[in-house]
Amino acid sequence: MMRTNLQDELTLLQRFEPVLRFTRGESFFPMDVAHYVGNSSLWVQRPTAEPALLVAQGGLDLERLAYPYPDEFGTVHYLKFTEPLSATNMATYHLRQTEQQISDRAFHAGRGRLARVGYLSRFIDALFSISLLARGRVPGDAAAAATLEYQRILAQSEQYTYHGRVVRQDDWLVLQYWFFYPFNNWRSGFFGANDHEADWEMICVYLSEDVASGEVQPEWLAYGSHDYQGDDLRRRWDDPEFEKVGEHPVVYVGAGSHASYYQQGEYLTELELALFARITRALERVRVFGRTRLRQYEGDPVRPGEEAGVNIFRIPFVDYARGDGLAIGPGQAKSWTTPRLLNPTPPWVAFYRGLWGLYTRDPFAGEDAPAGPMYNRDGSVRRAWYDPVGWTGLDKVTPPKVLLERVIQQAAALRQQQQGTRAEVEAKAQALQSLGIHAAAMRMQPHLYKLYTAQKKEIAALGQELDQLRATLAGDEALLEALRYYAEQLRNGSEAEPLHAHLRRPHRPPSDAKLRATRLAEFWAAASVGLLMLLFVILVTIGRRYLMVGLVTMIALFTFIEATFRGRLTRFVTSVTISTAIVAALVLFYEYFWEIVEIGVFVTGIYILWENLRELRR
C-alpha cells in the first residue's frame, strides 16, 4: 500500500493540495486533531449505566487516545469538546452574533428550501422537526460553546491543517486529504439536518503513474458529499465543471455541514429515513420500468435541485456552498500549515474506534459525532480507507499510463482464447457429423430404436453446445475488433469515453432560472403543510357531515395553488382532465358492464364474419 521510488509523500500531497472555499458565516475550519483532543475529555457510555468520565480535559493527547479501552458489548467511547455555557458566556456569544448580523459577514439563507419540493417532502420535514423534541440531540448551546472554544484555540495559534495519506492500489496512486472540523453546526447555523461535535470530511486525487519515469499525472477527483457514493463521487481532472488553481483542485464547502462540492452554488440535499427506504426503492424500480419499458416520462422536467430519482419520502435541506467566505489553500487568504501525515497509520487512527464528539444516542445517528477517518460509527472500517479506488467505482477503470498496454494484452489473450475455441468447435462439429451419420444409418432399423433415441438426444445436446461455441466466437471477434479500434484511439490520443458517461446522479447546483420563486411562493411553501393540518382539524370539528367533499375540495384547492406557484398550471389542468375522463369511463363501465360486453362481442362477431366472407370472394 505504501509508495516507493517516488518523491516524498509530503511533497506529493502539497503539490496537489486543495483550495477550500467556504460560505460567509462559517465558524469552523480544518484543524489539527492534536489541538482538539488536547482540549477534550474522554467518556464511556455503557449499555446500562450513566456516562462515565475516563480522562478529564487537559489530560488527554493523541498518544493516550490510542490506549486500549476494553469493555462490554454495546459500550461506546466518545470525546467531549465543550461544556454548557454560563449565562455570561451565552450573553457574550449572542452579542457577537448580533454584531455579525449587522456586518457584511453575516449569512443569509436566501430562497426558501421548502419551495423547491412537494407537499409530501414538506410533511415529512415537519415530522422530522417534531422528532427533534423527542429524540436525543446535541444541546442548543453546544454550537455556541464550540464556536467560543474554537475561537480561543485560533487566538492562541491560527493554523489550518489537513491530514494527508498516500495509497497505492490497482495501479492507481491515491492522495487522500482528510479535513477535521471541531463542530458541524448545519442545523443551528444554516437550517440544515443536524448538529454534532466533530466532523471528518475527505477528498481524493487519483494519479496515474509512469513506471519507467516515475512521473505522475492527475486523472480523477472524488469529493465526499452526503449520501453520494460510487461513480457519482468522482469527476475527471479535465472536467470543466470544476475549478483548479494551477494543480490545486477547488472545493466548495457546504456551510456547517462541510460536505465538498465541485461547483459554487446551493444544493438541495435530501435525507432519506430508513423507515421509508424500501418504499423509495420500490418507487424507483417503478420509475425505471416506466422509462425503460413503457418509455414514459421522457419529457418530464426535473424539479430544481432534484435528481432523477424518486425523492418524495426524503426530507429536503439546502447545503449552501457559495464560496463567498474564507478561502484556504495555495494563493488564498489563508494557507495550509504542514499537514499531519497518516502514513504509516498512526496509533490514534488505528486503535481508537470511538466517536470524536458527543454521543447523544440519536436513533437516526445524525446528531451523534462521527468516528475517525478509519472507522464508521459501528467500529467497522470505512471503505474509503481500505478501498479508496473501489469507493468511487474506479476499480473498473485502468490508469491511462498503462491503459494501451493493457488493451494490447487483452487483445492478445483473446486471440489465444479464440484458437482454443476454434479447435473445440472443429472437434465438436466432426463429432456431430459422425452422430448424424450414425442416426441416419439406424433410422430404418426397428431393433435399434432405443439406441437411435439416445443418439438423437446426444445430437440435440451437442448441437446446442456447438451453437453456443460459435456464438462465443462471433462475440469474441466483435470484441476483438472493438479492442483494435480502442487501441487505435488511444495511440492517436482520441477521447474514448464521454466526460460524464460514468455519472448516474450528477450533483449540480440548480441555476438561478430554475430557482426563480417569488416571496409569496416561498411563504406558501413554508405555511402550506401547517395550514392544511389546521383546516383538516376545523373540517372534522365543524363540518364532519361533509368530510369527504371537504377533503377533496381542500386537496384540489391546495394542488391548484401549488401548480400555479410552480408554473405547472397547464400540466395540472391536463392531469385533472385525463383523471376525470378515466374515472368517468370506469363509472360507465361499472354501470353498463353487460351492455358493453354484449356490444363488444356483437361488433367483434360482425368484423370476423365480414373478414372471412370477404376472403371467399378473392
Secondary structure as UniProt FT lines:
FT   HELIX           9..15
FT   STRAND          19..21
FT   TURN            24..25
FT   HELIX           33..38
FT   STRAND          41..45
FT   TURN            47..48
FT   STRAND          52..55
FT   TURN            57..58
FT   HELIX           62..65
FT   TURN            73..74
FT   STRAND          76..80
FT   HELIX           87..102
FT   TURN            104..105
FT   HELIX           114..116
FT   HELIX           119..134
FT   TURN            140..141
FT   HELIX           142..156
FT   STRAND          163..169
FT   TURN            170..171
FT   STRAND          172..184
FT   HELIX           186..190
FT   STRAND          196..209
FT   TURN            211..213
FT   STRAND          216..223
FT   TURN            226..227
FT   HELIX           230..233
FT   STRAND          234..236
FT   TURN            237..238
FT   TURN            240..241
FT   STRAND          244..245
FT   TURN            246..247
FT   STRAND          248..253
FT   TURN            255..257
FT   STRAND          260..261
FT   STRAND          265..272
FT   HELIX           274..276
FT   HELIX           277..292
FT   TURN            298..299
FT   TURN            304..305
FT   TURN            312..313
FT   STRAND          314..321
FT   STRAND          327..328
FT   TURN            330..331
FT   STRAND          340..341
FT   HELIX           347..351
FT   TURN            363..364
FT   TURN            366..367
FT   TURN            373..374
FT   TURN            377..378
FT   HELIX           383..386
FT   HELIX           388..391
FT   TURN            392..393
FT   HELIX           394..396
FT   HELIX           400..442
FT   TURN            443..444
FT   HELIX           446..448
FT   HELIX           449..491
FT   TURN            492..493
FT   TURN            499..502
FT   TURN            512..515
FT   HELIX           519..542
FT   HELIX           544..546
FT   HELIX           547..565
FT   TURN            566..567
FT   HELIX           569..591
FT   HELIX           593..616
//
